[in-house]
Amino acid sequence: MWSREQQTRLAIERATLETYFPAFHWYHPTDPSKTHVEGPVNTNSGRAYRLKIFVPPTYPWTCPDMTVSHPAFLTNFRGQPLTEVSASMHTLGSIDGQTKICHFMPSRWTPSNTLYLVSIKGRIWLEAYECHLRTGRSLDVFLRHMTESSGDETNFAPIPENSEEEMFLRLLRQLLR
């Protein structure tokens, strides 16, 4: 059973997702061992995907896992399944054959992060994935890795000026305005 604090938090999370991702659906919301959120996401190219966020029993103190549940399994530029752990592709293996995507460094997760943030990062990952499919370049070209630090701030590796990643992020900022 969710604690009262968790129930309050999840109610806020649900309201936020209903506003910004209204097609997302909550499954098993009263069973902490099975709770997950799943819904469609369309990329800028118009392709349809589904993201599945597994809400752990220890949420919000633990980082949730996220998979792409549709298509049933993702493939890379060469048609090989994306089911392995790969830093360059920002993947963390698979859950039930679905590509588990890296959206946040679990050791850097804080309870102030939200399922809305996770959903946004999933959407960004999908845009980078489509760039990979068009160019054959790894997602590393389009997404930065978080780095460990001793402070409370979030650190990222620096982005080279005029790089493909910098241009991708500039376009993404324009789309999100």
N, C-alpha and C positions, 0 to 999 in steps of 0.2 A: 504494500500500500504506500502511496505517495504521502510524505509528511504534509502538514498543513502549509508550511512554507513553500514546498515544492508545488503543491496544488495551486497556490496563489500565483507563483511564478509561471506555471504552465498555462494558466488562464490568460495571463498577460501575453505570453508568447503566442497563444492561439489567436487572440484578438489581433495582434500585429500581423501574423501570417494571413489571417482572413482579409486584412486590408490590402496587403501588398502581393500576396500570392493566393488569391481567393479560390483557386482550383485545387490547392493542396488539401489533402484529407488526413485526418488523424485516425489511426488504427489502434485499437486496444488501449485507449487513453487512461483506463483505470488500472491497468496491469503493468507495473514498472518493468517487468521482465520481457514484455512484448511491445511496448509503446513505440510507434514509429509514425513519421509523417511522410507522405508521398504525394507527388503531384507533377503535372506537366510543366515543362519549360520549353519555350520556343526561342531559338537563337535568332540573331539578326538575319541569317540566311533563310529563315522560315522553317528550318528543320525542327522536328518535335522530339523531345527527350522526356524522360521521367527521372526525377531525383527522389531518392529514398533516404531519409535521415532517421537513424536509429537513436532514440532518446534513451540513454542509459539510466538505470535505477538511481545512479548517483548524480544525475543532472540537477543543477547546473554546475556542479563542482568538477565534472568530468566531461571531456570533449566527446561529442557524439560522432559516430561513424556515418559516412555518407557513401552511397553507391549510385551509379546510373542504372536504373532498373529497366529502362527501355531506351534503345533496343536491348534485347535480352543479354547480349554481351557486346562490348565495344571491340573494335579492331584498330590497329594502327594503320599508318599510311600504306604499309605493305600487305595488309589484310591479316596480320597475325593478331590473335586475341590479346587484349590488354588486361591480363589477369595476374601479372607478376608485379612484385614490388620494384619500382623504378623511380629513382630520384629525378632523372631527367624528364620523365613523363608525368611526374607528380601523381603516381599511383601507388596504392598500398596493398596490392594483391586483389583478392576478390572475396565476396561473401555470396554464397550460393550461386557462383558463376557470374555474378554481377561485378563490374569493375568498381573497386573501392577507391575513391579519389581523395587526394590530400587537399584539405581545405584549411587546416590550421595545425601548427605544431602542438601535439598534445601536452608537452611539458610547458608550453607557454599559455595554455588555456586558462582563462580566469572566469569566475562566475558572472562577470559583467558581460561576457559574450552572449550572443543570442542565437536562436534558431533562424531568425531573420538574417543575421550576418552569415550564418552557415549557408543558407539558401542563396544569398547573393554571391558568395564565393563559389558555390556550385555552378551558378549561371556564368560567372567569369571563366571558370574552368572549362565549361562547354564551349565558350567562344574560342578559347585558346586551343582546345581539341580540334575544332573545325579549322583553325589556322594550320595546325599540324597536318590535317588531312589534305589541305590544299597545297602545302609547301613541302611536306615530308620532314620538316624540322621539328625537333623535340619541343615539348611544352616549355622547357627551360628558356627557350628563346622569347617566349611570350609572358611567362610568369616568373616572379622572383621567389626565392626561397627565404623563409624566415631563418634567422641565425640566433643561436643561443647568446645570451648576455647576462651579466650579473645584475643589471638594473631592471627597473620595472617597465621601461619603454620597449616597444616592439622594434626590433632591428631587422633590416632587410639588407641583403647584399646590394651595393650601389648599382644603379642602372646606367650603362654607358649612354652618353648623349648621342642622339641620332641613330640609335640601334633599333632593330625591329621591335624589341620589347617596349622601348620608349615611345615609338610611334603607335603601337598597339594600345598602350595605356592612355596616350593622348586621345585617341579615337574613342576609347571606352569612356573616358571622362566626358567627352562631348555627347555621347549617347545617353549618359545617365543624368544629364542636365534637365 
